[in-house]
Amino acid sequence: MITTNLIANVNKGLERIENYIRDVNISMQNLANVIDNIRGSLNIIQITLQNITTEHDQYQNLLYDSIQLVDNLKNQLNDSENQNLRLQWLLDESQVQVKRTAKKRGIAIRGRDNTQGE
């Protein structure tokens, strides 16, 4: 919004310079002030655009960091799921081995589903 006003001021100043060149009632002293005002407005516009660019870069970096964090968390979740599956498989295998061993020895073993409720 401030940039829009500054650009409007630059346009007004250029119109005044144009009027001077066309010899429309403007003094040389006023013309120097007009040029100074244009320079000031352009400097402020330049600084504003530099600040916008810097802020954009900062937000871009934050976005990149956030994406990296999400990717890392996804990988950790996948690793945890895989580890859980391996542990579940090992548990199931050990239960099968225990049942086989107990069967060979003639010992009755209740299934996992029955003992979990107790």
Secondary structure, 3 states (H helix, E strand, C coil): CHHHHHHHHHHHHHHHHHHHHCCCCCCHHHHHHHHHHHHHHHHHHHHHHHHHHHHHHHHHHHHHHHHHHHHHHHHHHHHHHHHHHHHHHHHHHHHHHHHHHHHHHCCCCCCHHHHHCC
